[in-house]
Amino acid sequence: MYTVTVLESFVAQHFLTVPDAGPEGEPHSHRYEVELTFRGPELNEFDYLVDIDDVEAALDGLRSRYADTMLNDLPEFEGYNPSVERFARVVWERVTDEVTDDTVTELAVTIWEDDQAHAAYEASVPCASA
């Protein structure tokens, strides 16, 4: 299995919406580090698993969408607690819509909210040629 991992970081704000959220229930910032790990058993005709330029473009889009924003105010978090776990799933959905290389069979999104805490979402990706 081949893997390619690419990173991006940005600052965004959120507050948790669960009962008894404590200090996390107040608006605050995190320097999020987003780690995308693409996996697949084969390379394409250029010996790539994934086109890094496409991945970097997707990461630029993520940074443009989320940097310096309040996650709670965005439609993709409406009705959801904007936890780092939920954020990882949201990023997975956005990236799999944009990076569609047929050789990629799985994507893992890990989001670090600080040096000690991270969450991940990983799943098989839909086949681009389907």
C-alpha positions as CSV (number, residue, x, y, z in Angstrom):
1,M,0.0,0.0,0.0
2,Y,1.4,3.4,-1.0
3,T,0.8,6.5,1.2
4,V,1.2,10.2,0.5
5,T,0.8,12.7,3.4
6,V,0.5,16.5,3.0
7,L,0.1,19.0,5.8
8,E,-1.5,22.5,6.2
9,S,-2.1,24.7,9.2
10,F,-4.3,27.7,10.0
11,V,-6.0,29.3,12.9
12,A,-9.7,29.1,13.3
13,Q,-12.2,29.6,16.1
14,H,-15.0,27.6,17.6
15,F,-16.9,26.9,20.8
16,L,-18.4,23.6,21.9
17,T,-22.1,23.3,22.1
18,V,-22.5,20.4,24.5
19,P,-23.9,20.6,28.0
20,D,-21.2,21.5,30.6
21,A,-18.6,22.4,28.0
22,G,-16.6,24.3,30.6
23,P,-14.1,26.8,29.1
24,E,-14.4,25.1,25.7
25,G,-18.0,26.5,25.6
26,E,-16.6,30.0,25.1
27,P,-15.3,31.2,21.7
28,H,-11.6,30.4,21.4
29,S,-8.9,29.8,18.8
30,H,-6.8,26.8,17.8
31,R,-3.9,26.5,15.4
32,Y,-5.2,23.5,13.5
33,E,-2.7,21.3,11.7
34,V,-4.5,19.3,9.0
35,E,-2.8,16.1,7.9
36,L,-4.2,14.3,4.8
37,T,-2.9,10.8,4.2
38,F,-3.9,9.2,0.9
39,R,-3.6,5.4,0.5
40,G,-3.8,3.1,-2.5
41,P,-2.3,-0.2,-3.8
42,E,-1.2,1.1,-7.2
43,L,0.4,4.1,-8.8
44,N,-0.9,5.8,-11.9
45,E,1.0,6.0,-15.3
46,F,3.2,8.7,-14.0
47,D,4.2,6.7,-10.9
48,Y,2.1,8.9,-8.6
49,L,-0.5,7.8,-6.1
50,V,-2.1,11.3,-6.1
51,D,-1.3,14.5,-7.8
52,I,0.3,16.6,-5.1
53,D,-0.7,19.8,-6.9
54,D,-4.3,18.8,-6.6
55,V,-3.9,18.0,-2.9
56,E,-2.2,21.4,-2.4
57,A,-5.1,23.1,-4.2
58,A,-7.6,21.3,-2.0
59,L,-5.6,22.4,1.1
60,D,-5.5,26.0,-0.2
61,G,-9.3,25.8,-0.4
62,L,-9.5,24.5,3.1
63,R,-7.3,27.3,4.4
64,S,-9.4,29.9,2.5
65,R,-12.6,28.4,3.8
66,Y,-11.7,28.0,7.5
67,A,-8.8,30.3,8.4
68,D,-9.8,33.1,10.7
69,T,-13.4,31.9,10.8
70,M,-15.8,30.8,13.5
71,L,-16.6,27.2,12.6
72,N,-19.9,27.4,14.5
73,D,-21.1,30.0,11.9
74,L,-20.5,27.8,8.8
75,P,-23.4,25.7,7.3
76,E,-21.4,22.4,7.4
77,F,-21.5,22.7,11.2
78,E,-25.1,23.7,11.6
79,G,-26.8,21.3,14.0
80,Y,-23.5,19.8,15.0
81,N,-21.0,20.3,17.8
82,P,-17.9,21.7,16.0
83,S,-15.6,19.2,17.7
84,V,-12.2,18.3,16.2
85,E,-13.7,14.9,15.3
86,R,-16.6,16.6,13.4
87,F,-14.1,18.9,11.7
88,A,-12.0,15.9,10.5
89,R,-15.2,14.4,8.9
90,V,-16.1,17.7,7.2
91,V,-12.5,18.0,5.8
92,W,-12.7,14.4,4.6
93,E,-15.9,15.1,2.7
94,R,-14.5,18.3,1.1
95,V,-11.2,16.7,0.1
96,T,-12.8,13.6,-1.4
97,D,-15.0,15.8,-3.5
98,E,-11.9,17.7,-4.9
99,V,-9.1,15.1,-5.2
100,T,-10.4,12.3,-7.3
101,D,-7.4,10.2,-8.5
102,D,-8.5,6.7,-9.3
103,T,-5.5,5.3,-7.5
104,V,-6.5,6.6,-4.1
105,T,-8.7,4.1,-2.3
106,E,-8.6,5.5,1.3
107,L,-8.1,8.9,2.9
108,A,-7.3,9.6,6.5
109,V,-7.8,13.1,7.8
110,T,-6.0,13.9,11.1
111,I,-6.5,17.3,12.7
112,W,-4.3,18.5,15.5
113,E,-5.9,21.2,17.7
114,D,-2.7,21.6,19.7
115,D,0.5,19.7,20.5
116,Q,-1.3,17.1,22.6
117,A,-4.7,16.5,21.0
118,H,-5.8,15.3,17.6
119,A,-8.7,13.5,16.1
120,A,-9.0,11.6,12.8
121,Y,-11.6,10.4,10.3
122,E,-10.7,7.8,7.7
123,A,-12.6,5.8,5.2
124,S,-12.6,4.4,1.7
125,V,-13.1,7.0,-1.0
126,P,-15.6,6.7,-3.8
127,C,-14.1,5.6,-7.1
128,A,-13.6,8.6,-9.3
129,S,-14.4,6.6,-12.5
130,A,-17.8,5.4,-11.1
